[in-house]
Amino acid sequence: MRRWPDVLPTPSFPGFGLTPYDAVLRTDFDVGAARVRRTTLARADKISCAWIFSDAEMAAFRAWFDDLPVSVAGDSDDLRGWDASAATLTIAPLTGPDGCLATRITQTSAVASHGASKGFPALARDSVGVVVWLSIASAATGHARIRWTDRAGLSIDVTLDLASGAVTDAAAVVSAVTARGAGFWRLRLDLSTGIGAADPRLALIVMASAATEEFGGAGRSIDVCEVMVRERTGFDLFVRSGADGRALGAAGGSAWAEMPIATGGGFSFVETRFVGPWSAQGGAGLEWSVTATVESRNA
């Protein structure tokens, strides 16, 4: 099930409201007063959503709503198509944040650097700004390393303490570290393609607990998900993507998506579908007041 991006607010702004669908059948065939019979016990509401978005959030919402291209890294959660180096790539037995898949990178016994990497021909241009988002959790080790190699072959290593979320190397390129729950840490890296002839490459390396690359291999592993790599635009919030790099949003499949909706008893994720176009009004500070109508089927 597609899901509302966690970087966007819930629709709890003035103008939010819901109307229950009429789920009764009225008939005059009964003797005496007309009876009212329910045709279904399923809860279904028509919901008027209202959001206030920043300009960056508006860009992310439009990408999600229309399934636009958001990443050159392909599937944000399934990394099994990446190049493995002395490691195995499998679907993790536990789900990642927001119920998404995660890929487990596990060391083999080979004597080498253990991890997974991917090159990006789409970014093979000089001096291009790049934004990388990814979430990492420990499966059986204490540290992970993110290595970015630019077009000239120069590498930047970012080492992450998976217990505390502390960055111990190349902290200057890390603009955000956020706890995602279940042991996952989300990082944003601001990088450059440099100047050269090669395709830039991102590598995710399983480390020893002492924050050193473990060339012998001891079966340690990390879980990785929520990977996004894109040319920097200035409006680069994370949006989950499919194998084609397009956002997993409201336009694909059956168009049903889980959205955080207040239906009484607090917010919960409800299966919803847009029933018409949304509308937006821009504010003086480039904030956006957005309204839309959705229908639910399990509120």
Secondary structure as GFF3:
##gff-version 3
##sequence-region A 1 299
A	DSSP	beta_strand	2	3	.	.	.	ID=ss1
A	DSSP	beta_strand	17	20	.	.	.	ID=ss2
A	DSSP	beta_strand	24	27	.	.	.	ID=ss3
A	DSSP	beta_strand	35	38	.	.	.	ID=ss4
A	DSSP	beta_strand	45	53	.	.	.	ID=ss5
A	DSSP	alpha_helix	55	66	.	.	.	ID=ss6
A	DSSP	beta_strand	83	85	.	.	.	ID=ss7
A	DSSP	beta_strand	87	91	.	.	.	ID=ss8
A	DSSP	three_ten_helix	97	99	.	.	.	ID=ss9
A	DSSP	beta_strand	103	107	.	.	.	ID=ss10
A	DSSP	beta_strand	115	119	.	.	.	ID=ss11
A	DSSP	three_ten_helix	121	123	.	.	.	ID=ss12
A	DSSP	beta_strand	129	138	.	.	.	ID=ss13
A	DSSP	beta_strand	143	149	.	.	.	ID=ss14
A	DSSP	beta_strand	155	161	.	.	.	ID=ss15
A	DSSP	three_ten_helix	171	173	.	.	.	ID=ss16
A	DSSP	beta_strand	174	181	.	.	.	ID=ss17
A	DSSP	beta_strand	184	192	.	.	.	ID=ss18
A	DSSP	beta_strand	201	206	.	.	.	ID=ss19
A	DSSP	beta_strand	221	231	.	.	.	ID=ss20
A	DSSP	beta_strand	257	262	.	.	.	ID=ss21
A	DSSP	beta_strand	267	274	.	.	.	ID=ss22
A	DSSP	beta_strand	279	282	.	.	.	ID=ss23
A	DSSP	beta_strand	288	296	.	.	.	ID=ss24
###
